[in-house]
Structures are given as structure tokens and as C-alpha cells.
């Protein structure tokens, strides 16, 4: 499952505060939304699942992201894993 599928799943059964089903995203108020992207890297979106070659050195991770719905931008947190290559880039960034 890719990121778009995960986001689509979140909004397929969206309801407002009164429990009424929303037909579109125009009535959705997004505050502090966390999106679980499964076994993908939160920084480069590489697959880190077992058998991908990136499973052993991955670490749980989250990252700030921007979700765009109907030309409106929302700040969200993406949850998943960080692959080894992105960990190295992050460490290089810290040491500069």
C-alpha cells in the first residue's frame, strides 16, 4: 500500500463531529492528523519491509509533511520507519 492509498483510506469513512458521513473533503477540519504509511521510509518513501534489503537497519520514525486536498494545505505527521540511507543523511546534517 502506498501513501496515497493510506490517505484515501483515512478519508473513505470520514465523519463530521455529529457522526454524519462526509461525501467530500470540504467539511473536514484537520488538526494534528497522523498518517501511518506502514513500512515505508518517512523521508524517501523506500520500502523497508522484510525482504526489501532495508529491514534490518530501519528505525521507527515520524516526519512532518504537507497534505494537499482540494488545493488546501494541511500540516500532518507521517509515521513509519527511517531507512539506513536517510539515517546517514540525518547524521551528516547533525554533524555539520
QUIWO-V263042 format. One record per helix or strand of 3 or more residues. SS is the DSSP state (helix for helix, strand for strand). FROM is the first residue (numbers start at 1). TO is the last residue. If there is no record, write none. Layout:
# QUIWO-V263042
SS,FROM,TO
SS,FROM,TO
This chain:
# QUIWO-V263042
helix,3,12
helix,25,27
strand,33,41
strand,59,69
strand,72,82
helix,84,95
